[in-house]
Amino acid sequence: LIDCDMRKPVIHRRFGLLNRGLSNCFTEDLPLKEVIQADVFPNLDVVTSGPVPPNPAELLGSKKMKALLQEAAEAYDYVFLDMPPVLAVTDAALMSSQVDGTVLILGSGDISPDEGKQAKSLLEKVHANILGVILNKVPQHHKSGYYYYYYYDEDHHKKRRRR
């Protein structure tokens, strides 16, 4: 997991880690392996964002960043990049064209459906490979018994299923 939110980083706080990471690779010319915090959880290594730099978009779009991503891809089966909100800054859209796939995460009640569509559109404009969408922060209503839910199949046909 690499914290690429170099404007308002949170990964180091969420995991209780030292915030020496990605930006240190740029400013101190460190290799990625120098800032990896190993086994934060079993099978999870983390690279925090490091100190907030004055030019995040420039750093994320640099040749050095491409080299760091390549190094991570060679060392790990999966590399996840935590990015800032796609509507807030260009960083996420910029990076989404450089990775294998993008998962759009939307907070229920945080953005409107139109803003969600706008975020998806921005990613499509840079030819991001959108793997899916996660809707989090959904209020939980505890009801017993069965309920129905809707989903869309691979052909985009609406289906109803009882649970």
DSSP file (Angstrom, degrees, kcal/mol; ACC not computed):
  #  RESIDUE AA STRUCTURE BP1 BP2  ACC     N-H-->O    O-->H-N    N-H-->O    O-->H-N    TCO  KAPPA ALPHA  PHI   PSI    X-CA   Y-CA   Z-CA
    1    1 A L              0   0    0      0, 0.0    46,-2.9     0, 0.0     2,-0.5   0.000 360.0 360.0 360.0 123.5    0.0    0.0    0.0
    2    2 A I  E     -ab  47  81A   0     78,-3.1    80,-2.8    44,-0.2     2,-1.1  -0.961 360.0-139.3-116.1 123.3    1.5    3.3   -1.1
    3    3 A D  E     + b   0  82A   0     44,-3.0    19,-0.2    -2,-0.5    80,-0.1  -0.700  29.3 167.9 -81.9 101.6    0.0    6.6    0.2
    4    4 A C        +     0   0    0     78,-2.2     2,-1.6    -2,-1.1    -1,-0.2   0.253  44.0 108.0 -98.7  10.5    0.1    8.8   -2.9
    5    5 A D        +     0   0    0     77,-0.4    44,-0.1    78,-0.2     6,-0.1  -0.688  41.0 167.9 -85.6  88.2   -2.1   11.4   -1.2
    6    6 A M        +     0   0    0     -2,-1.6    -1,-0.2     1,-0.2    77,-0.0   0.277  66.8  54.5 -90.3  11.2    0.7   13.9   -0.9
    7    7 A R  S    S+     0   0    0     45,-0.1    -1,-0.2     1,-0.1    45,-0.1   0.767 127.8   7.9-107.1 -45.0   -1.5   16.8    0.0
    8    8 A K  S    S-     0   0    0     44,-0.0    -2,-0.1     0, 0.0    -1,-0.1  -0.570  82.5-170.8-135.8  70.0   -3.5   15.5    3.0
    9    9 A P        +     0   0    0      0, 0.0    -3,-0.1     0, 0.0    43,-0.1  -0.328  19.1 161.9 -68.6 144.0   -1.9   12.1    3.9
   10   10 A V    >>  +     0   0    0      2,-0.1     4,-2.6     3,-0.1     3,-0.5   0.511  50.8  89.7-133.1 -16.7   -3.7    9.9    6.4
   11   11 A I  H 3> S+     0   0    0      1,-0.3     4,-2.0     2,-0.2     5,-0.2   0.889  88.0  54.1 -56.7 -42.3   -2.3    6.3    6.0
   12   12 A H  H 3>>S+     0   0    0      1,-0.2     5,-3.1     2,-0.2     4,-0.7   0.881 112.2  44.6 -60.9 -37.6    0.5    6.9    8.5
   13   13 A R  H <45S+     0   0    0     -3,-0.5     3,-0.4     3,-0.2    -2,-0.2   0.907 110.3  53.9 -71.6 -41.7   -2.1    8.0   11.2
   14   14 A R  H  <5S+     0   0    0     -4,-2.6    -2,-0.2     1,-0.2    -1,-0.2   0.855 120.6  32.3 -62.2 -34.0   -4.5    5.2   10.4
   15   15 A F  H  <5S-     0   0    0     -4,-2.0    -1,-0.2    -5,-0.2    -2,-0.2   0.450 109.1-119.0-101.6  -2.2   -1.7    2.6   10.9
   16   16 A G  T  <5 +     0   0    0     -4,-0.7     2,-0.3    -3,-0.4    -3,-0.2   0.925  62.0 150.5  65.5  46.0    0.2    4.5   13.6
   17   17 A L      < -     0   0    0     -5,-3.1     2,-0.3    -6,-0.2    -1,-0.2  -0.708  55.6 -97.6-111.6 158.4    3.4    4.7   11.4
   18   18 A L        -     0   0    0     -2,-0.3     2,-1.6     1,-0.1    30,-0.2  -0.557  37.6-128.1 -66.5 133.9    6.3    7.1   11.1
   19   19 A N        +     0   0    0     -2,-0.3     2,-0.5    30,-0.1    -1,-0.1  -0.466  66.6 123.3 -91.4  67.2    5.6    9.4    8.1
   20   20 A R        +     0   0    0     -2,-1.6    28,-0.4    30,-0.2     2,-0.1  -0.966  44.6  92.3-121.9 109.6    8.8    8.8    6.2
   21   21 A G  S >> S+     0   0    0     -2,-0.5     4,-1.2    26,-0.1     3,-0.7  -0.294  70.8  10.4-157.6-123.5    8.0    7.6    2.8
   22   22 A L  H >> S+     0   0    0     26,-2.9     4,-1.1     1,-0.3     3,-0.7   0.868 121.2  48.7 -57.1 -49.0    7.3    8.5   -0.8
   23   23 A S  H 3> S+     0   0    0     26,-3.0     4,-2.8     1,-0.3    -1,-0.3   0.820 106.0  60.2 -65.5 -27.4    8.3   12.2   -0.8
   24   24 A N  H <> S+     0   0    0     -3,-0.7     4,-2.4     1,-0.2     6,-0.7   0.840  97.1  60.3 -65.8 -31.7   11.5   11.2    1.0
   25   25 A C  H << S+     0   0    0     -4,-1.2     5,-0.4    -3,-0.7     4,-0.3   0.885 113.1  38.0 -60.4 -37.4   12.3    9.1   -2.1
   26   26 A F  H  < S+     0   0    0     -4,-1.1     3,-0.2     3,-0.2    -2,-0.2   0.941 121.6  40.0 -78.6 -50.5   12.2   12.2   -4.2
   27   27 A T  H  < S+     0   0    0     -4,-2.8    -3,-0.2     1,-0.2    -2,-0.2   0.819 129.0  30.2 -74.3 -30.3   13.8   14.8   -1.9
   28   28 A E  S  < S-     0   0    0     -4,-2.4    -1,-0.2    -5,-0.3    -3,-0.2   0.351 103.9-122.5-108.2   4.5   16.5   12.5   -0.5
   29   29 A D        +     0   0    0     -4,-0.3    -4,-0.2    -3,-0.2    -3,-0.2   0.908  53.5 165.3  53.3  47.4   16.9   10.3   -3.6
   30   30 A L        -     0   0    0     -6,-0.7    -1,-0.2    -5,-0.4     2,-0.1  -0.655  38.9-115.6 -91.7 147.4   16.1    7.2   -1.6
   31   31 A P    >   -     0   0    0      0, 0.0     3,-1.5     0, 0.0     4,-0.5  -0.483  30.9-111.0 -74.2 156.1   15.2    3.9   -3.2
   32   32 A L  G >> S+     0   0    0      1,-0.3     3,-1.9     2,-0.2     4,-0.7   0.872 114.7  63.6 -55.0 -41.2   11.7    2.6   -2.5
   33   33 A K  G 34 S+     0   0    0      1,-0.3     3,-0.3     2,-0.2    -1,-0.3   0.735  93.5  64.4 -60.9 -21.6   13.0   -0.3   -0.3
   34   34 A E  G <4 S+     0   0    0     -3,-1.5    -1,-0.3     1,-0.2    -2,-0.2   0.737 109.1  37.3 -72.4 -22.6   14.4    2.3    2.2
   35   35 A V  T <4 S+     0   0    0     -3,-1.9    13,-0.4    -4,-0.5     2,-0.3   0.384  85.0 117.1-112.8   2.4   11.0    3.6    3.1
   36   36 A I     <  -     0   0    0     -4,-0.7     2,-0.8    -3,-0.3    11,-0.2  -0.571  52.8-152.0 -73.1 128.9    8.9    0.4    3.1
   37   37 A Q  E >   -C   46   0B   0      9,-3.1     9,-2.4    -2,-0.3     3,-0.5  -0.898  25.0-144.1-102.6 106.4    7.5   -0.4    6.5
   38   38 A A  E 3   +     0   0B   0     -2,-0.8     7,-0.2     7,-0.2     9,-0.0  -0.352  62.5   2.8 -81.3 149.1    7.2   -4.1    6.4
   39   39 A D  E 3   +     0   0B   0      1,-0.1     6,-0.2     2,-0.1    -1,-0.2   0.844  61.3 159.2  49.3  47.9    4.5   -6.4    7.9
   40   40 A V  E <  S-     0   0B   0      4,-2.1     5,-0.1    -3,-0.5    -1,-0.1   0.896  87.6  -0.9 -60.5 -39.7    2.3   -3.6    9.3
   41   41 A F  E >  S-C   44   0B   0      3,-1.0     3,-2.4     0, 0.0    -1,-0.2  -0.899 116.1 -65.7-133.6 162.6   -0.3   -6.4    9.1
   42   42 A P  T 3  S+     0   0    0      0, 0.0     3,-0.1     0, 0.0    -2,-0.0  -0.306 124.9   1.4 -53.6 128.2    0.5   -9.9    7.9
   43   43 A N  T 3  S+     0   0    0      1,-0.1     2,-0.5    -3,-0.0    -5,-0.0   0.696 109.1 111.1  65.2  22.7    1.2   -9.7    4.2
   44   44 A L  E <   +C   41   0B   0     -3,-2.4    -4,-2.1     2,-0.0    -3,-1.0  -0.938  40.6 180.0-131.1 113.0    0.8   -5.9    4.2
   45   45 A D  E     -     0   0B   0     -2,-0.5     2,-0.4    -6,-0.2    -7,-0.2  -0.848  15.6-154.4-103.3 146.1    3.8   -3.5    3.6
   46   46 A V  E     -C   37   0B   0     -9,-2.4    -9,-3.1    -2,-0.4     2,-0.5  -0.959  17.6-165.3-127.9 139.1    3.1    0.2    3.7
   47   47 A V  B     -a    2   0A   0    -46,-2.9   -44,-3.0    -2,-0.4   -26,-0.1  -0.981  23.5-149.9-115.9 114.4    4.9    3.2    2.1
   48   48 A T        -     0   0    0     -2,-0.5   -26,-2.9   -13,-0.4   -25,-0.1  -0.210  24.7-108.4 -75.0 173.7    3.6    6.4    3.7
   49   49 A S        -     0   0    0    -28,-0.3   -26,-3.0   -27,-0.2   -25,-0.2   0.807  47.0-146.8 -73.9 -29.0    3.4    9.7    1.9
   50   50 A G        -     0   0    0    -28,-0.2   -30,-0.2   -27,-0.2    -1,-0.2  -0.301  51.5 -17.7  81.8-178.6    6.3   11.3    3.7
   51   51 A P  S    S-     0   0    0      0, 0.0   -28,-0.1     0, 0.0   -30,-0.0  -0.250  84.3 -95.2 -58.8 145.8    6.3   15.1    4.4
   52   52 A V        -     0   0    0    -45,-0.1   -45,-0.1   -43,-0.1    -2,-0.1  -0.476  44.8-147.5 -66.2 121.3    4.0   17.1    2.3
   53   53 A P        -     0   0    0      0, 0.0    -1,-0.0     0, 0.0   -30,-0.0  -0.436  18.0-121.4 -87.0 164.6    6.0   18.4   -0.7
   54   54 A P  S    S+     0   0    0      0, 0.0    -2,-0.1     0, 0.0   -47,-0.0   0.672 107.1  38.6 -76.6 -15.3    5.4   21.8   -2.5
   55   55 A N     >  +     0   0    0      1,-0.1     4,-2.0     2,-0.1     5,-0.2  -0.459  63.4 158.2-135.7  62.3    4.8   20.1   -5.9
   56   56 A P  H  > S+     0   0    0      0, 0.0     4,-2.8     0, 0.0     5,-0.2   0.899  76.4  49.7 -57.4 -47.0    2.8   16.8   -5.5
   57   57 A A  H  > S+     0   0    0      1,-0.2     4,-1.7     2,-0.2     5,-0.1   0.892 110.9  50.9 -61.7 -39.3    1.4   16.6   -9.0
   58   58 A E  H  4 S+     0   0    0      2,-0.2    -1,-0.2     1,-0.2     4,-0.2   0.904 112.2  46.4 -64.3 -41.8    4.9   17.2  -10.5
   59   59 A L  H >< S+     0   0    0     -4,-2.0     3,-1.4     1,-0.2     6,-0.4   0.921 111.8  50.4 -66.7 -43.9    6.4   14.4   -8.3
   60   60 A L  H 3< S+     0   0    0     -4,-2.8    -1,-0.2     1,-0.3    -2,-0.2   0.810 112.8  47.3 -65.7 -29.0    3.6   11.9   -9.1
   61   61 A G  T 3< S+     0   0    0     -4,-1.7    -1,-0.3    -5,-0.2    -2,-0.2   0.344  93.6 111.0 -92.0   7.0    4.0   12.5  -12.8
   62   62 A S  S <> S-     0   0    0     -3,-1.4     4,-1.6    -4,-0.2     5,-0.1  -0.281  79.6-116.5 -82.7 165.1    7.8   12.2  -12.8
   63   63 A K  H  > S+     0   0    0      1,-0.2     4,-2.3     2,-0.2     5,-0.2   0.843 116.4  60.2 -63.9 -34.4   10.0    9.6  -14.3
   64   64 A K  H  > S+     0   0    0      1,-0.2     4,-2.3     2,-0.2    -1,-0.2   0.892 103.3  50.6 -61.9 -39.9   11.2    8.8  -10.7
   65   65 A M  H  > S+     0   0    0     -6,-0.4     4,-2.5     2,-0.2    -1,-0.2   0.912 108.8  51.0 -65.5 -41.9    7.6    7.9   -9.8
   66   66 A K  H  X S+     0   0    0     -4,-1.6     4,-2.1     1,-0.2    -2,-0.2   0.903 110.8  49.3 -60.5 -40.6    7.3    5.6  -12.8
   67   67 A A  H  X S+     0   0    0     -4,-2.3     4,-2.4     2,-0.2    -2,-0.2   0.890 110.1  50.8 -65.9 -39.6   10.5    3.9  -11.7
   68   68 A L  H  X S+     0   0    0     -4,-2.3     4,-2.3     2,-0.2    -2,-0.2   0.905 110.4  49.2 -64.7 -41.3    9.2    3.5   -8.1
   69   69 A L  H  X S+     0   0    0     -4,-2.5     4,-2.5     2,-0.2    -2,-0.2   0.891 111.1  50.0 -64.7 -38.9    6.0    2.0   -9.4
   70   70 A Q  H  X S+     0   0    0     -4,-2.1     4,-1.9     2,-0.2    -2,-0.2   0.917 110.1  50.3 -64.1 -43.3    7.9   -0.4  -11.6
   71   71 A E  H  X S+     0   0    0     -4,-2.4     4,-1.2     1,-0.2    -2,-0.2   0.906 112.2  47.3 -61.0 -42.3   10.1   -1.4   -8.6
   72   72 A A  H  X S+     0   0    0     -4,-2.3     4,-1.9     1,-0.2    -2,-0.2   0.900 109.6  53.5 -65.9 -41.3    7.0   -2.0   -6.5
   73   73 A A  H  < S+     0   0    0     -4,-2.5    -1,-0.2     1,-0.2    -2,-0.2   0.836 109.4  48.8 -63.9 -32.9    5.4   -4.1   -9.3
   74   74 A E  H  < S+     0   0    0     -4,-1.9    -1,-0.2     1,-0.2    -2,-0.2   0.785 116.0  42.8 -76.4 -27.0    8.5   -6.3   -9.5
   75   75 A A  H  < S+     0   0    0     -4,-1.2     2,-0.3    -3,-0.2    -2,-0.2   0.705 115.1  45.3 -91.8 -21.7    8.6   -6.9   -5.7
   76   76 A Y     <  -     0   0    0     -4,-1.9     3,-0.1     1,-0.1    -1,-0.0  -0.887  63.9-138.9-128.9 153.0    4.9   -7.4   -5.0
   77   77 A D  S    S+     0   0    0     -2,-0.3     2,-0.4     1,-0.2    -1,-0.1   0.883  97.7  20.8 -71.0 -40.4    2.0   -9.4   -6.3
   78   78 A Y        -     0   0    0     -6,-0.1     2,-0.4     2,-0.0    -1,-0.2  -0.991  64.0-168.3-133.3 138.4   -0.4   -6.4   -5.7
   79   79 A V        -     0   0    0     -2,-0.4     2,-0.5    -3,-0.1    -6,-0.0  -0.990   8.7-165.1-127.1 121.4    0.4   -2.7   -5.3
   80   80 A F        -     0   0    0     -2,-0.4   -78,-3.1     2,-0.0     2,-0.5  -0.906   4.0-157.0-108.2 132.7   -2.4   -0.4   -4.1
   81   81 A L  E     -b    2   0A   0     -2,-0.5     2,-0.7   -80,-0.2   -78,-0.2  -0.940   7.0-149.0-109.4 124.3   -2.1    3.3   -4.4
   82   82 A D  E     -b    3   0A   0    -80,-2.8   -78,-2.2    -2,-0.5   -77,-0.4  -0.842  27.4-175.5 -90.8 119.7   -4.2    5.5   -2.0
   83   83 A M        -     0   0    0     -2,-0.7   -78,-0.2   -79,-0.2     3,-0.1  -0.730  27.5-101.7-115.5 160.8   -5.0    8.7   -3.9
   84   84 A P        -     0   0    0      0, 0.0     8,-0.1     0, 0.0    -1,-0.1  -0.294  65.0 -64.7 -70.5 167.3   -6.7   12.0   -3.1
   85   85 A P    >>  -     0   0    0      0, 0.0     4,-1.4     0, 0.0     3,-0.7  -0.268  43.9-132.7 -56.4 136.4  -10.3   12.5   -4.3
   86   86 A V  T 34 S+     0   0    0      1,-0.2     7,-0.2     2,-0.2     6,-0.0   0.797 104.5  50.0 -64.9 -29.4  -10.5   12.6   -8.1
   87   87 A L  T 34 S+     0   0    0      1,-0.1    -1,-0.2     5,-0.1     3,-0.1   0.716 105.9  57.5 -81.0 -19.9  -12.6   15.7   -8.1
   88   88 A A  T <4 S-     0   0    0     -3,-0.7     2,-0.3     1,-0.2    -2,-0.2   0.926 119.3  -3.1 -78.6 -46.0  -10.4   17.7   -5.7
   89   89 A V     <  -     0   0    0     -4,-1.4     3,-0.4    -5,-0.0     4,-0.4  -0.885  67.6-111.0-142.8 169.3   -7.1   17.6   -7.6
   90   90 A T  S  > S+     0   0    0     -2,-0.3     4,-2.7     1,-0.2     5,-0.2   0.551  90.6  94.8 -82.1  -7.4   -5.6   16.1  -10.8
   91   91 A D  H  > S+     0   0    0      1,-0.2     4,-2.5     2,-0.2     5,-0.2   0.888  84.4  46.4 -54.9 -47.6   -3.3   13.6   -9.0
   92   92 A A  H  > S+     0   0    0     -3,-0.4     4,-2.3    -7,-0.2    -1,-0.2   0.916 114.3  47.0 -65.6 -43.2   -5.7   10.6   -9.1
   93   93 A A  H  > S+     0   0    0     -4,-0.4     4,-0.8    -7,-0.2    -1,-0.2   0.913 112.3  51.6 -64.0 -41.3   -6.6   11.1  -12.8
   94   94 A L  H >< S+     0   0    0     -4,-2.7     3,-0.6     1,-0.2    -2,-0.2   0.929 115.2  41.0 -59.6 -47.5   -2.9   11.5  -13.6
   95   95 A M  H >< S+     0   0    0     -4,-2.5     3,-2.1     1,-0.2     4,-0.4   0.801 101.9  69.7 -74.3 -29.3   -1.9    8.3  -11.8
   96   96 A S  H >< S+     0   0    0     -4,-2.3    33,-0.6     1,-0.3     3,-0.5   0.763  94.9  55.9 -64.4 -22.9   -4.9    6.2  -13.0
   97   97 A S  T << S+     0   0    0     -4,-0.8    -1,-0.3    -3,-0.6    -2,-0.2   0.550 106.1  52.7 -83.0  -5.6   -3.5    6.2  -16.5
   98   98 A Q  T <  S+     0   0    0     -3,-2.1     2,-0.2    -4,-0.1    -1,-0.2   0.393 100.3  70.8-107.7   0.6   -0.3    4.7  -15.2
   99   99 A V  S <  S-     0   0    0     -3,-0.5    30,-0.3    -4,-0.4     3,-0.1  -0.713  84.5-113.9-118.0 167.3   -1.7    1.7  -13.3
  100  100 A D  S    S-     0   0    0     -2,-0.2     2,-0.3     1,-0.2    -1,-0.1   0.844  92.3  -5.0 -68.7 -34.4   -3.3   -1.6  -14.3
  101  101 A G        -     0   0    0     27,-0.1     2,-0.4     2,-0.0    29,-0.2  -0.996  57.3-142.0-160.9 157.7   -6.7   -0.7  -12.8
  102  102 A T  E     -d  130   0C   0     27,-2.8    29,-3.0    -2,-0.3    30,-0.9  -0.980   5.1-159.4-127.6 135.8   -8.6    1.9  -10.8
  103  103 A V  E     -d  132   0C   0     -2,-0.4     2,-0.6    28,-0.2    30,-0.2  -0.976  16.7-144.3-113.0 121.8  -11.3    1.4   -8.1
  104  104 A L  E     -d  133   0C   0     28,-2.3    30,-2.7    -2,-0.5     2,-0.6  -0.758  13.4-160.5 -87.6 122.8  -13.5    4.4   -7.5
  105  105 A I  E     -d  134   0C   0     -2,-0.6     2,-0.4    28,-0.2    30,-0.2  -0.925   8.4-172.6-110.6 122.5  -14.4    4.7   -3.9
  106  106 A L  E     -d  135   0C   0     28,-3.1    30,-2.7    -2,-0.6     2,-0.6  -0.927  18.7-136.5-117.2 136.0  -17.4    6.9   -3.1
  107  107 A G  E >>  -d  136   0C   0     -2,-0.4     3,-2.2    28,-0.2     4,-1.2  -0.822  26.5-121.1 -92.8 119.4  -18.6    7.9    0.4
  108  108 A S  B 34 S+e  111   0D   0     28,-3.3     4,-0.1    -2,-0.6    -1,-0.0  -0.382  99.8   9.5 -58.6 126.0  -22.4    7.6    0.8
  109  109 A G  T 34 S+     0   0    0      2,-0.5    -1,-0.3    -2,-0.1     3,-0.1   0.243 111.6  88.0  85.8 -13.9  -23.7   11.1    1.7
  110  110 A D  T <4 S+     0   0    0     -3,-2.2     2,-0.3     1,-0.2    -2,-0.2   0.830  97.0  19.5 -84.0 -34.2  -20.3   12.7    1.0
  111  111 A I  B  < S-e  108   0D   0     -4,-1.2    -2,-0.5     3,-0.0    -1,-0.2  -0.932  80.3-114.0-134.1 158.5  -20.9   13.3   -2.7
  112  112 A S     >  -     0   0    0     -2,-0.3     4,-2.1     1,-0.1     5,-0.2  -0.429  33.6-108.0 -83.8 162.9  -24.0   13.5   -4.9
  113  113 A P  H  > S+     0   0    0      0, 0.0     4,-2.2     0, 0.0     5,-0.2   0.873 122.2  55.1 -57.4 -36.3  -24.8   11.0   -7.7
  114  114 A D  H  > S+     0   0    0      1,-0.2     4,-2.2     2,-0.2     5,-0.1   0.891 106.5  49.8 -65.1 -38.4  -23.9   13.8  -10.2
  115  115 A E  H  > S+     0   0    0      2,-0.2     4,-2.5     1,-0.2    -1,-0.2   0.877 108.8  53.1 -66.9 -36.9  -20.4   14.2   -8.6
  116  116 A G  H  X S+     0   0    0     -4,-2.1     4,-2.1     2,-0.2    -2,-0.2   0.910 110.3  47.1 -61.7 -42.6  -19.9   10.4   -8.7
  117  117 A K  H  X S+     0   0    0     -4,-2.2     4,-2.4     2,-0.2    -2,-0.2   0.880 111.0  52.2 -65.2 -38.5  -20.7   10.5  -12.5
  118  118 A Q  H  X S+     0   0    0     -4,-2.2     4,-2.4     2,-0.2    -2,-0.2   0.903 108.5  50.3 -65.2 -41.4  -18.3   13.4  -12.9
  119  119 A A  H  X S+     0   0    0     -4,-2.5     4,-1.9     2,-0.2    -2,-0.2   0.928 111.7  48.0 -62.1 -45.0  -15.5   11.5  -11.1
  120  120 A K  H  X S+     0   0    0     -4,-2.1     4,-2.4     1,-0.2    -2,-0.2   0.912 110.7  51.9 -61.5 -42.6  -16.1    8.5  -13.4
  121  121 A S  H  X S+     0   0    0     -4,-2.4     4,-2.1     1,-0.2    -1,-0.2   0.898 107.0  52.5 -61.9 -41.8  -16.1   10.8  -16.4
  122  122 A L  H  X S+     0   0    0     -4,-2.4     4,-0.9     1,-0.2    -1,-0.2   0.902 111.0  47.5 -61.2 -40.6  -12.8   12.4  -15.4
  123  123 A L  H ><>S+     0   0    0     -4,-1.9     5,-2.5     1,-0.2     3,-0.5   0.889 110.1  52.2 -67.9 -39.0  -11.2    8.9  -15.1
  124  124 A E  H ><5S+     0   0    0     -4,-2.4     3,-1.7     1,-0.2    -1,-0.2   0.857 101.4  61.8 -65.0 -34.4  -12.6    7.8  -18.4
  125  125 A K  H 3<5S+     0   0    0     -4,-2.1    -1,-0.2     1,-0.3    -2,-0.2   0.803 106.8  44.3 -62.8 -28.9  -11.1   10.9  -20.1
  126  126 A V  T <<5S-     0   0    0     -4,-0.9    -1,-0.3    -3,-0.5    -2,-0.2   0.254 119.9-111.6 -98.6  12.3   -7.6    9.7  -19.2
  127  127 A H  T < 5 +     0   0    0     -3,-1.7    -3,-0.2     1,-0.2     2,-0.1   0.849  51.5 177.7  62.8  38.0   -8.5    6.2  -20.3
  128  128 A A      < -     0   0    0     -5,-2.5     2,-1.2    -6,-0.1    -1,-0.2  -0.468  34.7-124.3 -67.8 142.4   -8.4    4.8  -16.8
  129  129 A N        -     0   0    0    -33,-0.6   -27,-2.8   -30,-0.3     2,-0.7  -0.764  29.1-156.5 -87.9  94.0   -9.2    1.1  -16.5
  130  130 A I  E     -d  102   0C   0     -2,-1.2   -27,-0.2   -29,-0.2     3,-0.1  -0.639  15.3-177.4 -80.2 113.0  -12.1    1.3  -14.0
  131  131 A L  E     -     0   0C   0    -29,-3.0     2,-0.3    -2,-0.7   -28,-0.2   0.766  57.4 -58.5 -80.9 -27.7  -12.4   -2.0  -12.3
  132  132 A G  E     -d  103   0C   0    -30,-0.9   -28,-2.3     2,-0.0     2,-0.4  -0.982  48.9 -92.2 168.5-176.0  -15.3   -1.1  -10.2
  133  133 A V  E     -d  104   0C   0     -2,-0.3     2,-0.5   -30,-0.2   -28,-0.2  -0.981  20.5-157.0-129.8 138.5  -16.9    1.2   -7.6
  134  134 A I  E     -d  105   0C   0    -30,-2.7   -28,-3.1    -2,-0.4     2,-0.7  -0.977   5.4-158.9-114.8 126.5  -17.0    0.8   -3.8
  135  135 A L  E     +d  106   0C   0     -2,-0.5     3,-0.3   -30,-0.2   -28,-0.2  -0.916  23.0 174.3-103.2 111.6  -19.7    2.7   -2.0
  136  136 A N  E     +d  107   0C   0    -30,-2.7   -28,-3.3    -2,-0.7    -2,-0.0  -0.583  50.2  47.8-111.8 178.1  -18.7    3.0    1.7
  137  137 A K  S    S+     0   0    0      1,-0.2    -1,-0.2   -30,-0.2   -30,-0.1   0.760  70.4 163.4  63.2  27.9  -20.2    4.8    4.7
  138  138 A V        -     0   0    0     -3,-0.3    -1,-0.2     1,-0.1   -29,-0.0  -0.639  43.9-113.0 -77.4 127.0  -23.6    3.4    3.9
  139  139 A P        -     0   0    0      0, 0.0     2,-0.6     0, 0.0    -1,-0.1  -0.345  28.8-131.9 -61.0 138.4  -25.9    3.7    6.9
  140  140 A Q        -     0   0    0      2,-0.0     2,-0.6    -3,-0.0     0, 0.0  -0.824  20.0-170.7 -97.2 124.9  -26.8    0.3    8.4
  141  141 A H        -     0   0    0     -2,-0.6     2,-0.8     2,-0.1     0, 0.0  -0.965  18.1-141.8-113.8 115.7  -30.4   -0.4    9.1
  142  142 A H        +     0   0    0     -2,-0.6     2,-0.4     2,-0.0    -2,-0.0  -0.678  34.3 157.3 -85.0 111.3  -30.9   -3.6   11.0
  143  143 A K        -     0   0    0     -2,-0.8     2,-0.2     2,-0.1    -2,-0.1  -0.992  32.0-135.1-131.0 140.1  -33.9   -5.5    9.9
  144  144 A S        +     0   0    0     -2,-0.4     2,-0.1     2,-0.0    -2,-0.0  -0.505  63.7  35.6 -89.5 164.8  -34.5   -9.1   10.2
  145  145 A G  S    S-     0   0    0     -2,-0.2     2,-0.2    18,-0.1    -2,-0.1  -0.460  96.9 -32.9  94.5-166.7  -35.8  -11.4    7.5
  146  146 A Y        -     0   0    0     -2,-0.1     2,-0.3    16,-0.0    16,-0.0  -0.501  52.4-179.5 -91.1 158.8  -35.3  -11.4    3.8
  147  147 A Y        -     0   0    0     -2,-0.2    16,-3.0     2,-0.0     2,-0.3  -0.965  22.0-121.7-149.5 164.6  -34.7   -8.4    1.5
  148  148 A Y  E     -F  162   0E   0     -2,-0.3     2,-0.3    14,-0.2    14,-0.2  -0.837  24.0-175.6-109.5 148.0  -34.2   -7.8   -2.1
  149  149 A Y  E     -F  161   0E   0     12,-2.2    12,-2.3    -2,-0.3     2,-0.4  -0.969  15.9-134.4-138.8 158.4  -31.2   -6.1   -3.8
  150  150 A Y  E     +F  160   0E   0     -2,-0.3     2,-0.3    10,-0.2    10,-0.2  -0.855  24.7 166.4-113.9 146.9  -30.4   -5.1   -7.3
  151  151 A Y  E     -F  159   0E   0      8,-1.8     8,-3.1    -2,-0.4     2,-0.5  -0.941  30.9-119.2-147.7 168.1  -27.2   -5.5   -9.2
  152  152 A Y  E     -F  158   0E   0     -2,-0.3     6,-0.2     6,-0.2    -2,-0.0  -0.949  24.0-140.4-116.0 132.8  -26.1   -5.3  -12.8
  153  153 A D    >   -     0   0    0      4,-2.1     3,-2.2    -2,-0.5     6,-0.0  -0.135  41.0 -83.9 -80.0-177.3  -24.6   -8.2  -14.7
  154  154 A E  T 3  S+     0   0    0      1,-0.3    -1,-0.1     2,-0.1    -2,-0.0   0.743 131.3  53.7 -62.1 -23.8  -21.7   -8.1  -17.1
  155  155 A D  T 3  S-     0   0    0      2,-0.1    -1,-0.3     0, 0.0     3,-0.1   0.262 119.5-110.8 -93.9  11.4  -24.1   -7.1  -19.9
  156  156 A H    <   +     0   0    0     -3,-2.2     2,-0.4     1,-0.2    -2,-0.1   0.769  67.8 148.3  66.1  29.7  -25.4   -4.2  -17.8
  157  157 A H        -     0   0    0      1,-0.0    -4,-2.1     0, 0.0     2,-0.3  -0.814  51.3-117.7 -94.4 134.6  -28.8   -5.8  -17.3
  158  158 A K  E     -F  152   0E   0     -2,-0.4     2,-0.3    -6,-0.2    -6,-0.2  -0.531  35.9-172.2 -73.6 131.5  -30.5   -5.0  -14.1
  159  159 A K  E     -F  151   0E   0     -8,-3.1    -8,-1.8    -2,-0.3     2,-0.4  -0.904  14.3-146.5-124.1 152.4  -31.1   -8.1  -11.9
  160  160 A R  E     -F  150   0E   0     -2,-0.3     2,-0.4   -10,-0.2   -10,-0.2  -0.968  17.8-178.3-119.6 135.8  -33.1   -8.7   -8.7
  161  161 A R  E     -F  149   0E   0    -12,-2.3   -12,-2.2    -2,-0.4     2,-0.4  -0.990  20.7-134.5-135.9 142.5  -32.0  -11.2   -6.1
  162  162 A R  E      F  148   0E   0     -2,-0.4   -14,-0.2   -14,-0.2   -16,-0.0  -0.775 360.0 360.0 -94.8 138.9  -33.6  -12.2   -2.8
  163  163 A R              0   0    0    -16,-3.0   -15,-0.2    -2,-0.4    -1,-0.1   0.327 360.0 360.0-127.5 360.0  -31.3  -12.5    0.2
